[in-house]
Amino acid sequence: MVFILSSSEEESEASSSAAGRVLEVDRRGGAEFASLREAAKASGPGDVIRIAPGSGPYREVLEITNSGRAGAPIVVEGNGELVTGFEPLEGFRKSGDAYVCDLPVEFPFVLTHKGERVAQDAETKQFGELAKLSEDQRQLQLLPGVSPESWEISTRTYVVKVWNVSHHIYRDLRASGAQNDAFNLHGVGEHLVFENVEGFHSLDEGFSAHDDISCEVHGGEFYGNDNGLVNIADSKMVASNLEIRGNLGWGLYLLDCEAVLDDVLVEENGLAQIMVANSVVEWNHVTAVMPSWNDRRWVTYNESSGKEPAKAPLVTDRRSQVSGTLPKLVGGSDE
């Protein structure tokens, strides 16, 4: 039987949070806290961490090490602000007719230019038509005519880190630029709710639940990561209203876990759209769309490194138990 979390309980928790404190965060000043770290450390059951609109980006890790409790969760009101592992890539200098820069972190990493991820070409292993790595991977060399302005590089392992805690709600929050996962859930935890979140431009997953984690995701976009959403190792998830698109490797991968999925679109991911292995899944209103290409286009790291593209939009194994309405599949062959 598929594990189902109680949304009604979480809704009552959210409504009761008004009894706690509101911890205002604004990195520009003028609020009680100037950093997420400070507010997270001070938070307790029933508190709301409210990020001031227009105050981001927050170049730090959001990790709340305290748990809420039933009827009094810890709530993060993100107001659409960004928590990011990216830092500006600075120190470019002219070399001949182009610019070069010494890299502040070891390879691999994620690069963006003007807010868009610059992926590594699978054939050349270079960053498209914008830049290339030096042979020792310690220097970035821009191609002639490419501006040194508006480059960013991933520097933090995690961005939103949820480890061994329970009764949290994360709402209207964006996370990017992790060397691992944008939203990373590990250990033992229950009643972890994510509403209207985005995880993007990370070196591993946009969202990933592991171990004995039970979570809900209602309203989510996961794009431009190596992989979109990957849950493994006994984790349990109820999810609705998700878009998983334009990731370099896998879109949605469920391994050794349980999930209930409703209103989920998975499309234009580089290696696979939906993969299910040894998992229990209930799905309704799920659509998987194959991309227009057949070969690997981009380099990926971690779990999807070296994997071949799937030939079908949905790949399952015989150990998995699936129920509900089978996904609508567009393109590809049966697999």
C-alpha positions as CSV (number, residue, x, y, z in Angstrom):
1,M,0.0,0.0,0.0
2,V,1.3,3.5,-0.8
3,F,2.1,5.6,2.2
4,I,-0.1,8.7,2.3
5,L,0.7,11.7,4.5
6,S,-2.1,13.7,6.2
7,S,-2.5,17.0,4.5
8,S,-5.2,18.0,6.9
9,E,-2.8,17.8,9.8
10,E,-0.3,19.9,8.1
11,E,-2.9,22.5,7.3
12,S,-3.9,22.7,10.9
13,E,-0.2,23.1,11.8
14,A,0.2,25.9,9.4
15,S,-2.8,27.8,10.7
16,S,-1.7,27.4,14.3
17,S,1.7,28.8,13.6
18,A,0.3,32.3,14.3
19,A,0.7,31.5,18.0
20,G,4.4,31.5,17.6
21,R,6.8,34.4,16.8
22,V,7.4,35.9,13.4
23,L,11.2,36.1,12.8
24,E,11.8,38.8,10.2
25,V,14.9,38.3,7.9
26,D,16.3,41.0,5.7
27,R,19.9,40.9,4.6
28,R,19.8,44.6,3.7
29,G,19.2,45.5,7.4
30,G,16.3,46.9,9.3
31,A,14.9,43.5,10.5
32,E,15.5,41.4,13.6
33,F,17.8,39.1,11.6
34,A,20.2,39.8,8.7
35,S,20.8,36.2,7.8
36,L,18.9,33.0,7.5
37,R,21.4,31.2,9.6
38,E,20.7,33.5,12.6
39,A,16.9,33.2,12.2
40,A,17.1,29.4,11.8
41,K,19.2,29.1,15.0
42,A,16.7,31.1,16.9
43,S,13.6,29.4,15.6
44,G,11.4,26.9,17.5
45,P,8.0,25.2,17.3
46,G,5.3,27.5,16.0
47,D,7.7,30.2,14.7
48,V,7.5,31.7,11.2
49,I,10.8,32.7,9.5
50,R,9.6,35.4,7.2
51,I,12.0,36.5,4.4
52,A,11.4,40.1,3.4
53,P,10.2,40.5,-0.2
54,G,12.9,41.8,-2.5
55,S,15.7,41.1,0.0
56,G,17.5,38.3,-1.8
57,P,19.5,36.6,-3.0
58,Y,20.7,34.9,0.2
59,R,24.1,33.4,-0.5
60,E,24.1,31.0,2.4
61,V,22.7,27.6,3.5
62,L,19.3,27.4,5.0
63,E,19.4,24.7,7.6
64,I,16.9,24.6,10.6
65,T,18.2,22.1,13.0
66,N,15.3,22.3,15.4
67,S,12.0,20.4,14.8
68,G,8.6,21.9,15.1
69,R,5.8,19.7,16.6
70,A,2.3,18.6,15.7
71,G,0.1,21.7,15.6
72,A,3.2,24.0,15.8
73,P,5.5,23.5,12.8
74,I,8.4,25.8,12.0
75,V,7.4,27.7,8.8
76,V,9.6,29.4,6.3
77,E,7.8,32.1,4.3
78,G,10.1,32.7,1.4
79,N,8.0,35.3,-0.5
80,G,9.6,34.1,-3.7
81,E,13.2,34.9,-2.6
82,L,16.2,33.0,-3.7
83,V,18.6,31.0,-1.4
84,T,21.6,30.1,-3.5
85,G,25.0,28.4,-3.5
86,F,26.2,30.6,-6.4
87,E,28.8,33.3,-5.9
88,P,29.7,35.9,-8.6
89,L,32.7,34.7,-10.6
90,E,35.1,37.6,-10.5
91,G,38.7,38.3,-11.3
92,F,38.6,38.0,-15.1
93,R,41.6,39.5,-16.9
94,K,42.3,40.1,-20.5
95,S,44.5,37.5,-22.3
96,G,44.9,38.2,-25.9
97,D,41.5,38.7,-27.5
98,A,39.6,37.0,-24.6
99,Y,39.2,36.9,-20.9
100,V,40.4,34.3,-18.4
101,C,39.7,33.7,-14.7
102,D,41.2,31.5,-12.0
103,L,38.5,29.3,-10.5
104,P,37.7,29.5,-6.8
105,V,36.5,25.9,-6.4
106,E,37.5,22.6,-7.7
107,F,35.9,21.1,-10.7
108,P,33.0,20.0,-11.3
109,F,30.7,22.9,-10.6
110,V,27.8,24.7,-12.2
111,L,28.3,27.9,-14.2
112,T,25.7,30.4,-15.1
113,H,25.9,33.4,-17.4
114,K,23.2,36.1,-17.2
115,G,21.1,33.8,-15.1
116,E,21.2,30.8,-17.5
117,R,23.1,27.6,-16.9
118,V,26.0,27.0,-19.2
119,A,26.1,23.2,-19.6
120,Q,29.1,21.1,-20.7
121,D,28.8,19.6,-24.2
122,A,28.8,15.8,-24.1
123,E,31.2,15.6,-27.0
124,T,33.7,18.4,-26.5
125,K,33.4,18.5,-22.6
126,Q,33.5,22.3,-22.9
127,F,30.9,24.9,-22.0
128,G,29.2,25.3,-25.3
129,E,30.1,28.4,-27.3
130,L,30.9,30.6,-24.4
131,A,33.9,29.2,-22.4
132,K,36.3,26.3,-22.0
133,L,38.3,24.9,-19.2
134,S,42.0,24.9,-19.1
135,E,43.7,21.5,-19.2
136,D,44.3,21.5,-15.4
137,Q,40.7,22.6,-14.8
138,R,41.8,25.5,-12.6
139,Q,41.0,28.3,-15.1
140,L,38.0,29.3,-17.2
141,Q,38.8,30.8,-20.5
142,L,36.0,32.8,-22.2
143,L,35.8,32.5,-26.0
144,P,36.5,35.7,-28.0
145,G,33.7,38.2,-27.8
146,V,32.1,36.8,-24.6
147,S,31.6,39.3,-21.8
148,P,33.2,38.7,-18.4
149,E,30.1,40.2,-16.7
150,S,27.3,38.3,-15.0
151,W,29.0,34.9,-14.4
152,E,28.3,32.9,-11.3
153,I,29.8,29.6,-10.0
154,S,28.3,27.1,-7.5
155,T,30.3,27.0,-4.3
156,R,28.0,25.4,-1.5
157,T,27.3,21.7,-1.1
158,Y,23.7,22.2,-0.2
159,V,21.3,25.2,-0.3
160,V,18.2,24.1,1.7
161,K,19.4,21.3,4.0
162,V,16.7,19.4,5.9
163,W,18.4,16.7,8.1
164,N,16.8,14.7,10.9
165,V,14.0,17.2,11.7
166,S,10.2,17.1,11.5
167,H,7.2,19.4,11.3
168,H,8.6,22.0,8.9
169,I,6.9,23.9,6.2
170,Y,8.8,25.7,3.4
171,R,6.6,28.0,1.3
172,D,7.3,30.2,-1.8
173,L,11.0,29.5,-1.7
174,R,13.6,29.3,-4.6
175,A,16.9,27.4,-4.3
176,S,19.8,27.2,-6.7
177,G,23.5,26.6,-7.2
178,A,24.1,23.6,-5.0
179,Q,27.1,21.4,-5.6
180,N,24.8,18.6,-4.5
181,D,21.0,19.0,-4.2
182,A,19.1,22.3,-4.0
183,F,16.6,20.8,-1.6
184,N,18.3,18.0,0.3
185,L,16.4,15.8,2.8
186,H,18.2,13.2,4.8
187,G,17.9,11.1,8.0
188,V,14.7,10.6,9.9
189,G,11.9,13.2,9.5
190,E,8.1,13.5,9.0
191,H,5.6,16.1,8.2
192,L,8.0,18.0,6.0
193,V,5.9,20.2,3.6
194,F,7.1,22.2,0.6
195,E,4.7,24.5,-1.1
196,N,5.4,26.5,-4.3
197,V,9.1,25.9,-4.4
198,E,11.7,25.9,-7.2
199,G,15.0,24.0,-7.3
200,F,17.2,24.7,-10.2
201,H,20.8,25.0,-11.6
202,S,22.3,22.5,-9.2
203,L,25.0,19.8,-9.8
204,D,22.9,17.0,-8.5
205,E,19.1,17.2,-7.9
206,G,16.7,20.0,-7.6
207,F,14.9,18.0,-4.9
208,S,15.9,14.7,-3.3
209,A,14.6,12.8,-0.3
210,H,16.6,10.0,1.3
211,D,16.4,7.5,4.2
212,D,13.4,7.6,6.5
213,I,12.0,10.9,5.3
214,S,8.2,11.5,4.8
215,C,7.5,14.7,2.9
216,E,4.9,16.5,0.7
217,V,5.6,18.8,-2.2
218,H,2.6,20.8,-3.5
219,G,3.6,23.1,-6.3
220,G,7.1,22.7,-7.5
221,E,9.4,23.4,-10.5
222,F,12.7,21.6,-10.9
223,Y,14.8,22.6,-13.9
224,G,18.3,23.1,-15.2
225,N,19.8,20.6,-12.6
226,D,21.8,17.5,-13.5
227,N,18.6,15.7,-12.3
228,G,15.2,17.0,-11.5
229,L,13.7,15.1,-8.6
230,V,15.3,11.9,-7.3
231,N,14.0,10.0,-4.2
232,I,15.6,6.9,-2.8
233,A,16.1,4.6,0.2
234,D,12.8,4.2,1.9
235,S,11.7,7.8,1.6
236,K,8.0,8.6,1.2
237,M,6.5,11.5,-0.7
238,V,3.1,12.9,-1.7
239,A,3.4,15.4,-4.5
240,S,1.1,17.4,-6.7
241,N,1.3,20.2,-9.3
242,L,5.0,19.6,-10.3
243,E,6.9,20.5,-13.4
244,I,10.2,18.7,-14.0
245,R,11.7,20.0,-17.2
246,G,15.0,20.8,-18.9
247,N,17.3,18.9,-16.6
248,L,20.5,17.6,-18.1
249,G,20.1,14.0,-17.0
250,W,17.1,12.4,-15.3
251,G,13.8,14.1,-14.8
252,L,12.0,12.0,-12.1
253,Y,13.7,8.9,-10.6
254,L,12.2,6.9,-7.8
255,L,14.4,4.1,-6.3
256,D,13.5,1.9,-3.3
257,C,10.9,4.4,-2.2
258,E,7.1,5.3,-2.1
259,A,5.3,8.1,-3.8
260,V,1.9,9.4,-4.6
261,L,1.9,11.7,-7.6
262,D,-0.9,13.9,-9.0
263,D,-0.7,16.5,-11.8
264,V,2.9,16.1,-12.7
265,L,4.6,17.1,-16.0
266,V,8.0,15.7,-16.9
267,E,9.5,16.8,-20.2
268,E,12.6,17.7,-22.1
269,N,15.1,16.1,-19.7
270,G,18.4,15.0,-21.2
271,L,18.6,11.2,-20.3
272,A,15.3,10.0,-19.0
273,Q,11.8,11.4,-18.1
274,I,10.4,9.0,-15.5
275,M,12.3,6.0,-14.1
276,V,10.9,3.8,-11.3
277,A,12.9,1.0,-9.7
278,N,11.8,-1.2,-6.8
279,S,9.3,1.4,-5.7
280,V,5.6,1.7,-4.8
281,V,3.9,4.4,-6.8
282,E,0.4,5.7,-7.2
283,W,-0.1,8.3,-10.0
284,N,-2.8,10.3,-11.5
285,H,-2.6,13.0,-14.2
286,V,1.0,12.4,-14.9
287,T,2.5,13.2,-18.3
288,A,6.0,12.3,-19.6
289,V,7.2,13.8,-22.9
290,M,10.3,12.6,-24.7
291,P,12.8,15.2,-26.0
292,S,13.4,15.7,-29.7
293,W,16.9,14.2,-29.5
294,N,18.2,10.6,-29.0
295,D,21.8,11.0,-27.9
296,R,23.4,12.4,-24.8
297,R,23.8,16.1,-25.2
298,W,25.3,17.2,-21.9
299,V,27.8,16.0,-19.3
300,T,26.3,15.1,-15.9
301,Y,27.8,14.0,-12.7
302,N,27.0,12.0,-9.6
303,E,24.2,9.4,-10.1
304,S,23.5,10.0,-13.8
305,S,27.1,10.2,-14.8
306,G,27.9,7.9,-17.8
307,K,24.3,6.7,-18.2
308,E,22.7,6.2,-21.6
309,P,19.6,8.0,-22.7
310,A,16.3,6.0,-22.1
311,K,14.4,5.0,-25.2
312,A,11.0,5.5,-23.6
313,P,9.4,8.3,-21.6
314,L,8.6,5.8,-18.8
315,V,11.0,3.1,-17.6
316,T,9.9,0.7,-14.8
317,D,11.1,-2.6,-13.5
318,R,9.2,-5.7,-12.4
319,R,9.9,-5.2,-8.7
320,S,7.9,-1.9,-8.7
321,Q,4.2,-1.8,-7.7
322,V,2.2,0.9,-9.5
323,S,-1.5,1.9,-9.2
324,G,-3.8,4.7,-10.3
325,T,-4.0,6.0,-13.9
326,L,-0.9,5.3,-15.9
327,P,1.0,8.3,-17.1
328,K,0.3,9.8,-20.5
329,L,3.4,9.0,-22.6
330,V,4.4,11.1,-25.5
331,G,7.2,9.9,-27.9
332,G,9.7,7.1,-27.6
333,S,9.2,3.4,-27.6
334,D,8.0,0.9,-25.0
335,E,10.7,0.0,-22.4
